Amino acid sequence: MEKLLNDEIVGQIRDVFQKMQHPVELLLFTSQENCDYCAEVRQLLEELAPLSEKLGLKVYDLQADADVAAGFKVQDAPAILVMAREGEQVTDLGVRYLGIPSGHEFSTLIQDILMVSGRDSGLSPETRAYLKGLTSPLLLQVFVTPT
């Protein structure tokens, strides 16, 4: 199988991942049924994970690992969760991708890995105070389409 990431890109990602402060675990949920891009996303993450000792990857199947998927409220595949990891404990910070992170979304995935590794969202104190004052749940979703 041909690699998705060429040697130049791998070198650039290795350099960027030197900035990782804390471990990150990528959880990938795939499916054997009607899953466009599951194989490509898996290959991409399997090429990405070895580029830093602070980055791990666990792959789950929506049907075979239905209990895990339900625990993280994952219903669609492919789904990538970017999790904070401390030892064997993973913490869901709400960073998720549905579909394949290609094009500009790939660089955003790399930046999200760094953000989760730093354990800081980068939000201003004013924004943090505003969010802390919310009294009802807020679902924020960002949709992108390939161009």
ZIKANOR-V319825 format. One record per residue. PHI is phi in degrees with one decimal (* if undefined). D_FIRST is the distance of its C-alpha to the first C-alpha in Angstrom with 1 decimal. Layout:
# ZIKANOR-V319825
PHI,D_FIRST  PHI,D_FIRST
This chain:
# ZIKANOR-V319825
*,0.0  -73.1,3.8  -68.5,6.5  -85.1,9.1  -104.9,11.9  -77.3,13.0  -60.5,15.3  -64.9,18.4  -64.7,17.7  -58.0,16.8  -62.3,20.1  -64.4,22.0  -66.6,20.9  -56.0,21.8  -61.9,25.2  -64.3,25.8  -68.7,25.0  -62.8,27.8  -82.2,30.1  -62.9,29.1  -98.5,32.4  -130.4,31.7  -64.6,28.7  -129.9,26.7  -116.3,24.7  -94.1,22.2  -107.0,22.5  -111.3,19.9  -108.0,21.2  -118.5,19.0  -150.8,20.2  -80.1,19.3  -111.4,21.8  46.1,21.6  -122.6,19.1  -65.8,17.7  76.1,15.0  -59.3,15.0  -64.2,11.3  -68.0,10.8  -64.9,13.7  -61.2,12.6  -60.6,9.4  -58.9,11.8  -69.7,14.5  -69.3,12.6  -80.6,11.9  -78.6,15.5  -56.7,17.5  -72.2,17.3  -79.7,18.8  -150.7,22.3  -69.2,24.1  -93.1,25.9  -118.9,22.9  -121.4,21.8  -140.6,19.7  -125.8,20.7  -113.7,19.0  -126.4,21.5  -106.3,21.6  -56.0,24.5  -83.3,26.0  -67.9,25.5  -115.2,26.5  -58.2,29.0  -66.3,31.5  -67.0,29.3  -58.5,28.4  -63.5,32.1  -61.5,33.1  -102.3,31.1  58.4,32.1  -98.5,28.5  -121.6,28.6  -124.5,25.6  -135.3,21.9  -77.8,19.7  -129.2,22.2  -115.4,21.9  -110.9,25.1  -100.6,25.7  -111.9,28.2  -76.8,30.6  -124.5,30.3  -129.4,33.3  63.5,32.6  -91.0,31.5  -84.9,33.1  -115.5,31.2  -122.1,33.1  -81.3,32.1  -97.5,33.2  87.2,32.2  -91.2,29.2  -140.0,26.8  -127.5,24.1  -113.4,23.6  93.7,20.7  -95.7,18.0  -82.9,19.4  -110.9,18.3  62.4,20.5  -63.9,23.7  -65.5,23.0  -66.0,20.3  -66.2,23.0  -67.0,25.3  -60.2,23.1  -61.0,23.2  -64.8,26.9  -66.7,27.4  -61.0,25.7  -64.1,28.3  -62.6,31.1  -64.8,30.5  -63.5,30.3  -80.1,33.7  57.7,35.1  -143.6,36.9  -74.3,36.4  83.0,38.3  -71.3,40.7  -69.2,44.3  -58.1,47.1  -65.7,48.6  -66.3,45.5  -61.1,45.2  -64.9,48.9  -60.4,48.5  -63.2,45.5  -63.9,47.5  -83.3,50.4  -64.2,48.5  -106.7,50.2  -133.2,47.8  -59.6,44.0  -128.0,42.0  -105.9,38.6  -112.5,36.9  -126.2,33.8  -116.3,32.1  -109.5,30.3  -130.0,28.1  -127.3,26.8  -66.3,24.2  -121.1,26.2
